[in-house]
Amino acid sequence: MATILIIDDDDLIRVLLRSALEETGYEVAEAANGLQGLEMYRQSPTDLVITDIVMPEMNGMDMLLALTREFLNTKVIAISGAGGEKNVLDVAKLLGARQIFQKPFRMSDLLGAVRYELEH
């Protein structure tokens, strides 16, 4: 069973993602910010990371940079809901995110991306 780490400061987003991913058969871990997520990944690497970009303590961009430096082949999907953040998501892709999603997104699209990344 594949494991996925969700990193997002929005409790509702984490609950929705966890629910959808667990219903699909994945094991899920959660972190409320980039610093916590990075520490969790260091202690127990997962098969995939889904991270928000705008978060307190350590934003998703800094977390993504640290994560991809330490773990070169980490599979990351970046998401963001702040208005006008498309360029931030483009930068996230340059920093190592394999796929990007602007909130709100269709859960079926995200689940398809998760399935794709875990198979490739």
N, C-alpha and C positions, 0 to 999 in steps of 0.2 A: 504494500500500500504506500503510495506516494505521500510525502509530508510537505505541507505548505505553511510558510510563515507570513502572516498578514501584519503589516505595520501601518497603522493609521491612528491618528489622534481622535477620530470621530467614532464614538462607541457604537452608534447605529450602523455605520458602514462595516465595522468589524463583525457585528452580529449578523448582518445580512450576508456578508461574504462567507463567514464561518458556516452558516446554515446551508447555503447553496453548495459550498465545497464538500461539507460532510455528507449531504444528501447524495452527492455524486460519488462518494466513496473515498474521499481523501481524509488524511489525518491533518488537523489544523492546530497551529500555535499562533498566539497573538501577542503583539507589542503595541504600546500606546504612543511611542515616539521612536525616532531613528536611533537614539543612543541605546535604548532598551532593546530594540530589534537587533542591532549590531552585536550586543553582548549575548543575546539569546542564540544568534546564529553561530557565534564563535564557540559557544558551549555545546551546541547541538545543531550542526548544519542540516538544512532541509533540502528537499529536491527543487523547490521553487520559492521565490520571495515575491510577494505582491506588496508594493510600498506606495504610500501617499508621498507627495513632494513637500507640501507646506505643513510642517509640524513643529511643535515646541521642542526645546532641548537640543535636538539635532535634526535638521530638516532632511528630507528624503534625498536631496542632491548630495549633501555631505556624506550621508550614510551609504549611498550608492557608490560614491567614489572610494570610500574606505573599504567597503565590501568587495568591490571588484579588484582593488589593489591586493587585498589579502587572499581572496579566493577567486582566481582568474576565471573559472568556468561557471560561476554562479549564474543561475537563470533568474532574471528579474523582470517583472512586469510593473511598470510605473503608472500610477493613476493620480489625477489631480482635479480638484473641483473649483479652484479659485479662478475667477474670471480673467480672461486674457492670458491663461497659463500655457497655451499651446506651445509657445516658444520655449518655455521651461521644460515641457515634455520632450520637445525636440532635442534639447540639451541633454536631458536624461538618457535619451537614446544614444547620443554620442558618448556618454559616460558608461554605457554598458547595458542599459535596459534593452531587453530583446523586443518588447512590445510596449506601447503606450496607449492609455485610455483617458479621455477627458470625461469627467463626471458631469452630468449623469450618463451612464453607459448602460447598454442592455446586458443583463446578466448572462444571457445566452452567448453573446459575443465574447465576454470575458471567460466564460467556461470553455468556449472553443479555443481561445488563446492558451488557456492553462493546459488543456488536453494536448494541443500542438506542441507546446514547449516541453512537456514531460515526455513526449514520444520522440523528440528530436534532440 
